[in-house]
Amino acid sequence: MGFWQRLWDLVRGKADSALSSLEDPETILDLSIKDAMAEVEKFRKQVGRALVDQKKLQADLQRTASSVEEWTRRAQLAVDAEDDGLAREALVRRAQEETTAREHYVALEQQAQVVAQLKDALRALTVKLEEARRRRNLLVARSRNAEARKKVAETLSGGGSLDRFDEMEAKVQSLELEASATAEMLGEFGSAESDLEKRFKALSPGRDPSVEAALAELKARRLEGSRPALLGPGPAGNRSGPGSGG
């Protein structure tokens, strides 16, 4: 498992480096996973080649075993034909094939063990790679959460767009105070034109027309009573004055 340990150290080292620097952890982890997948794929190809070699050894063993059987059959034919020399040659060739078959068998047994070990290692690496993918997702989630908390903290501590609400509220409060002060000044001091209008308005509201007519009549009578006697009541009085008899 030394291969996987080196591979995982590479992934973990890149992840730790990304988290402790300004690099994007998600990008670094994705690259690390990609590197790990490439290494596992290389190992998978090695396992495939070992499996192919095993199958070749199996074919060789099968061929030598068939050859042993063939030379045994030929030796028997020679014996049946009472040709001992030919039978001996067939038996020599059979012995050679049996030696080759034993070598193939031993090599096949060894190759089978190697293939079994490589398959177990490949399965373990596949499991580790899936674990690395899950850990990548957890690290990315933690990185995103940390970044989100950082932005929230920066926003709450000032320097964010929400500060504009505070500024606008201060401006609105200032406008409200100015409006209140202006209304108070106009209510207390007003203008010359408004005071004049108030005085004229104070003369008319709430008066009875009949009372006003009676008041006007009284004022007319008073005016007539206050005229000088020499003027008389009108044009006729002028003719009866002191200068009329001359």
PyMOL commands that set and color helices and strands:
alter all, ss='L'
color gray80, all
select helices_A, chain A and resi 2-19+25-80+84-156+163-188+192-203+209-225+229-231+235-239
alter helices_A, ss='H'
color red, helices_A
deselect
rebuild
show_as cartoon
